[in-house]
Amino acid sequence: MADTLRTLIVDDEPLAVERMQVICSKIAALSVIGTANDGAAALRLIEALSPDLILLDMTMPEVDGLSVARKVAKLSKPPAIVFVTAHDHFAVEAFDLDAVDYVLKPVATERLERAIERALARRGVQEAKDSEWLSELWVPHRSELLRIEVSQVSQIDAERDYVRLHVGDRTYLLLQTIAGLEKRLDPGEFIRIHRSTILRRDSIRGLRHDGLGVWSVELGDGEALRIGRTYLPKVKAMAGR
């Protein structure tokens, strides 16, 4: 079937593999084509079977899940990856490797089904590989990880080694430098106005000259943010000045 994902399960715990096989058998969109109990075996099977999806444990001896994912990312047609782990502190790594989803153990069928829906939505277009710009961000929030569409982010503020994402009336902290994140954002959608601030272009209502060469941007809610001198030429160019 065109909407079935040929799936490889990778986990160093036999009982975890067995449990995942049972869960996968309940999801029509999945067809399990193999299992592996360590990273080295997983890489061999990936080369031999070319799966569409890997359900990948993070923590394994010798070759762990992150190492497998890094090698997979270099393939010409890499399979989608859903990380499955008992640990919730790998959000930054998952973000960097552009995993489809990040599911915490014990895995519930409903939760895995949501991950599979995302994998199916991405299949065929390979969004993350075909576009050089980010389309989604993973952020830790309480006891879970949230997937946020970049299109929902209106403002990004630097806070030391973190950035604060403004999404509607809520904010989220992400362990990422503002300079590193800026390089992965579409410049047609976002513009940096200060060393500590990036704005979504369509959130800017206008520019205001405050005198003595000082300029600010005015946002839709009436808030004014000062433009750093280094970034002023680019902001003015956006306005055709």
N, C-alpha and C positions, 0 to 999 in steps of 0.2 A: 504493500500500500504506500502511496506517495506521502501520506501523513503519518507514517510509522517511523520512529527513530530506532535505528539499529544501535543497541546500547551495550556498553562494556561496564561492568561493575568492578571497582577496585577498592579493596579493603583488606588489611592484614589480619582481621579477626574473622574466622570462618563463620561464627554465629551471626555476625553483622552482614556478611555476604548472603547467608541463607535468608535472613530477615528481609534484606533488600530484594532478593529474588521473589519472595512472596508478595511484597508490596508491588513490584513491577508487574507481576502477573495479573494484578487487578486494574492496570492502566492500559487501555486498548492501544494507546499511541506508542507503546514501548514494545520492542522485541529484543530480549536479552540474547546476545550472540556469544557472550563469553564472560568469564570472571578471572580476576587476578588477585593474588594475595600479597604482592609487593610491587614497588615501582618499576623494577627492572623487567619483570614479567609483563606488566602493563604496557610498557613501551614496545616490547616484542609483539604483543597482540595488537596494539594499535597499528603497527606497521603491516602486520599480516591481514588484519580484518577490516581496516579503515572504517571504524564505527562512526555513526553520526553524533553520538552522545557518550560522554564518560561520566559516570557517577563516581566521584573520586574522593577518597578519604584523604584528609590533610596529613595526619601524623602516622607515618610508617617508618620502620627502621631502614637505614641506608638511603635508599632513594625515596624521599617523601613525596606527598602529593604536589607540593609547590614545584619541586624539581621536575616532576612529570609534566605539569602544566607549562612550565617554561620551555621544555623541549617540544611539546605539542604546538605551542604558539608559532614555532619556526616552520611548521609544515605548510606546504602550498595551499592545502585545503584542510585546515585543522577542524577536528570535531568540536562541538559545543561541550563545555564543561560545567557540571553542577558539583560544587564542593559539598561534601557531606562530612560533618565533623562534630565532635563533642565540645569543641572549643569555640568561643565567640570572639577571640582577639586576633583573627587573621583578616579583618575587614580590609585593611590597606593593601595587603598582598592580593586579595581577591579582586579589588578595584584595579590594581595595576595589571593583572592578568586578564581582565575583562571577562570574568566568569559569567555565565548566564544567571546563576543563582548560588546561594550559600545557605544550605539547609542544616539545621542543628539536629543532632541526635538527642533522644530517640526520634526517628523519622515517622511522621504521620502520613498516611496515604494522601490526605487532602493537601498537605503542605507540598509533597512531592508533585502532585498533580499541577499545582500552580507553577512550579519550576518547569515542568514539562511544557506547559502552555507558552511560557516565555521562550523555551528552546525552539518550539515549533514556529513561533512568530518570527524568530530570527533566521530560521532555516531557509536556505535558498538565496537570501540577500546578503548574508554574512556581513551584517551592518558594521560590526566593530573593525573588520579587516578592510572593508572597502572604503570606509571613511577615515580620514586622518583626524577627525574631531570627535571628542567625547559626546555620547548621547545619553549616558546614564552615570550615576554616582551611587556608591554604596556607603551608607553611614550607619555607625552603631547608635542605637537608641534604646536605652534601658536594657532589656534582656534579649533584644533582637537586632537584626540588621535590616535597614530599610533601603529599598531601591528607589532613587529619585531621578526622574527625567531631568536632564539638564535644561530643557525648555521651561521647567517650572521654577528655576532659580532666577531671582531678580537682582540679587546683590551678593557679593562675596567679600568678606572682610578678613584680613590677616590678624591672627592672634598667636604670636610667636611661631611655634612649629605647626600650628593648626590653621585652618580656615573656618570661618563661620558662614554657612550657607543660609540665605534668606529665602524661604519657600512659603509664599502666602504670609500668614501671620505667625509662622513658626520659624525657628532657626535650629540648625544642627551643626555640631562640630565634627570636622573631619581632619585626621592626621595627614596633612599635606601642605607643602609650602605654597604660597600664593603665586610665586614665580613658576613653580613646576606645573601648577594647575593652569595658569594662563597660557602656557605653550600648547595645551591640549584642548583649549576652547576655541570655537569658531570665531575668528575676529570679525566676521560679518554679523555675529549675534552679540558679542561681548566686547567691551572696551575698558581698559584699565585707566582710571582717572587719577590714581594716587598710588604710592608704593604700598598702601594697605587696603586699597579698594578696587574691585572690579564691578562694573555695572552691566546689566543687560541693556542693550542699546534702546530697546523700545520702552524702557522704564524712564528714560530721560525726556522731560517735557521741554526743557530749554536750557540755555546758558546765560549766566548773569555776570556782568563785569562789576566787581566790587571796588575798583579803583586801585591805583598803584600797581597795575599789572596782575592783580589777583582776580581769578575767575572761579565761579562755582557752577555746578550743574543743579538744576531744579528738577525734582522728581514729581511724579504724578500726584503724590499726596501732599505736595507743598514743601517737603523737606529740601534743604539746600546742602550740598556737599562740596567742600573746597577741592579744586583741581590742583594737583601737584604741578610745579613748574616744569618738571621733566616730561610730564604727560600732556601738557597744555597744547602743544602743536598738533598732536594726533587728535585730541578732542575737538579742536577748532576745525581741523580738516574734515571731521565727520559732519560738521555743520556747514562745510563749504566756505570757511573763512580763511 
